[in-house]
Amino acid sequence: MPSTPTDTATNTPVPPTATNTPTVTPTFTPTPIAGLIFADGFELGNLTAWSASTTDSGDLSVAPAAALVGTNGLRAVLDDNNSIYVT
């Protein structure tokens, strides 16, 4: 006997539609410890909060690129044997 196609409904599974769930991205925000070494944070943009400084013609300076927290940080260029320090 030959088979004959019929109009029979069949259940075809469909995968669920993916939803756009936002990804949580943690953000690290360091908290400075007050008075650890120097509490000013160089935010004045210069070394005037220190009682003295030896900068070797600018090898020790305050610069935005050196900031770990805040706007400015202490930048040190070590390119010779000359002393650079703040007290």
C-alpha positions in Angstrom: 0.0 0.0 0.0 1.5 3.4 -0.9 1.8 6.2 1.7 -0.3 9.3 1.2 0.6 12.7 2.7 -2.0 14.1 5.0 -2.5 17.5 6.6 -1.6 16.6 10.2 -0.5 19.2 12.6 2.9 18.6 14.2 4.6 20.3 17.2 7.8 21.9 16.1 9.9 23.2 19.1 11.2 26.8 18.7 14.1 28.0 20.9 13.3 30.8 23.2 14.1 34.3 22.1 17.2 35.7 23.9 16.6 38.8 25.9 19.2 41.6 26.2 20.2 41.4 29.9 22.6 44.2 30.9 26.1 43.0 32.0 27.2 44.2 35.4 30.7 45.7 35.2 32.4 46.3 38.6 34.3 49.6 39.0 37.2 49.8 41.4 37.4 53.1 43.3 40.4 53.2 45.7 39.9 55.0 49.0 42.9 57.0 50.0 44.2 56.4 53.5 44.4 59.8 55.3 47.9 60.7 56.5 49.6 57.5 55.2 52.5 59.4 53.8 51.2 62.7 52.5 47.5 63.7 53.0 47.5 66.7 50.6 47.5 64.5 47.5 49.4 67.1 45.5 46.0 68.7 44.6 47.5 72.2 44.8 49.5 71.3 41.6 52.9 72.1 43.1 55.3 71.1 46.0 54.5 74.1 48.3 52.9 71.9 50.9 56.4 70.3 51.6 58.9 72.3 53.7 61.7 71.7 51.1 62.2 70.0 47.8 65.2 69.2 45.5 63.8 68.7 42.0 66.9 68.5 39.8 65.6 71.1 37.3 62.1 69.6 37.2 62.8 65.8 37.4 60.6 65.8 40.5 57.3 67.6 39.9 53.5 67.4 40.3 51.7 66.2 37.2 48.2 65.0 36.3 49.6 61.9 34.6 51.1 60.7 37.9 47.7 60.8 39.8 46.6 57.5 41.4 43.7 59.2 43.2 42.5 62.8 42.5 43.8 65.2 39.9 47.6 65.3 40.5 50.4 63.0 41.7 54.1 63.2 42.3 56.2 62.5 39.1 59.8 61.5 39.3 62.2 61.2 36.4 65.2 59.1 37.1 67.7 60.0 34.4 70.9 60.6 36.3 72.6 60.2 39.7 71.3 63.6 41.0 69.2 63.5 44.2 65.5 64.4 44.0 63.4 64.5 47.2 60.9 66.3 49.3 60.9 66.9 53.1 
